[in-house]
Amino acid sequence: MKSWIFSFLIITIFWSCKDNQSPQISNIPHQGVIAEKAMVVSAREEASEIGLAILKQGGNAFDAMMATEMALAVCYPFAGNLGGGGFLVYRLVDGSKGSLDYREKAPLAATKDMYLDQQGNVIPGKSTIGGLAVGVPGTIAGIFEAQEKYGLLDVATVLEPVIQLAEKGFQISETQEREFSALDSLFTVVNGKTILFNKSAKAGEILQNKVLANTLRLLVAGGSNAFYEGVIADSLVAFFQRNGSIITHEDLKQYQPVWREPITFQYKEYSISSMAPPASGGICLAQMMSMIKPFKIKDYGHNSLKTIQVLVEAERRSYADRNYYLGDPDFVDIPTQHLLSDLYLMQRMENFSFERATPSTEIQQGNIAIYEIDETTHYSIVDSFGNAIAVTTTLNGAYGSKLFADELGFFLNNEMDDFSSKPGEPNMFGLVGAEANSIAPAKRMLSSMTPTIVEKDGELFMTLGTPGGSTIITSVLQTVLNVIEFDMGMQQAVNAPRFHHQWLPDEIRMEPQTFSPELLGKLEKLGYIFSDKPTPILGKVDGILVLDDGRLEGGADRRGDDTAVGF
Ligand code: GLY
């Protein structure tokens, strides 16, 4: 297909797949669902209910993780997946914390310039649509690893309600009807035939995915081995070969998730843990919060001119570092200590002034002397034992590469686009990457995912995260600040209007119709530039807050079909 057609389709689909613009927030309840002991918050009610059912059966957060994640793959194929990857951050009841990286990897046959033409230009669509866009999936390895290490129930028990969901079907939402209809022709072009998710699917109807039910049964019988070396692997590799992917049996066989130390930092009386590279969320969140800490944003007020200035300038500086220094830590040395040092971050904000915006052209990656070297989905779970998890998982773009393995019942990711195909060239989220995130065989691509757990006085306080590509980190930042600086509850914090800056392009994306023209005018006078594109929703944050009396409040984002359930 000609490259301009790809570009056109990608842009059309990207915008058509953004969920509805924000409803008027005054109509949205300020308080979320309250529960005594346990809670699941995810992008779909069915998935939250299945996670909760597993908790009620005596399972813990890690059992519920497997169930919720697979249920999302059934009823929320937009981002829920078997063919993608993700990150888990957890806090056990004894206070110990950790994280699991089950991010996709580049295939062994991948090369640095695989998405460039002979002139060295990026070929539009090649890293986002179809077989070459697919990274080696990590989700099944990740959920099995976590459940095997910490779960209490057997896999058959955990996956049974998910198999029933796939078998009996789920109700198609209005958003899904719109998406399937908008994507119908692209799905058909990419797959060479009409797939299960197509324009004939109408809201309110039931959609069954019996093929996926069968794949889940194979996983119950054979464990993750079935996916990486067994019958599922055989079917998947044959599918890859038919569809232009370079992923082989060896790629699947070599895939391993990695337990990593989370990035943990202090903000006032709060200890915050988030995901380390190859996710950029933890380092950037720590940087931004350190840069913000000296400013009295509580006094400035929520979403006031001065607060927005401080946050935007911290965001801008952190994304400049992200894009230069961060990549897969198994391949590049990341100067984490320097990037997180108070001195460095203080120096980073030295040229900030309330009198004018700092143009992004004046911000480069910080000068470090010793160089040591959206569409996604998130769910949060707290179980009745006191364990908490934050999990963000993705296919990258909506429905990933659009390739649907019809003999297995799931979509494949287009995560290869999260590499910098060409340093200096923006990816589908407009993020400009550098050498540290260039493509290499078996390397993990840099992510913005930011599953995060907050403790107060050594106790669990909050678990949260969000989808949103490059906007993930700033949405998590603002939601955390809404609770700890602006005294909001979980739902109110999630509801609040958000904004985003990522260094390049040098523009602020504001949620439409939620900031006053007067405020925008003042920002403009100071030199801030606003995106002229229609701003899609910024994140869909799902979080759980521990209230003073020990009960749990869920925050399920009003921007999607997200649902909190608990007992
Ligand atoms: N694919 C979005 C992310 O990993 O940040």
Boltz pocket constraint, residues with backbone or C-beta under 6 A from the ligand:
constraints:
  - pocket:
      binder: B
      contacts: [[A, 374], [A, 375], [A, 376], [A, 394], [A, 395], [A, 396], [A, 397], [A, 415], [A, 418], [A, 446], [A, 447], [A, 448], [A, 449], [A, 469], [A, 470], [A, 472]]
      max_distance: 6.0
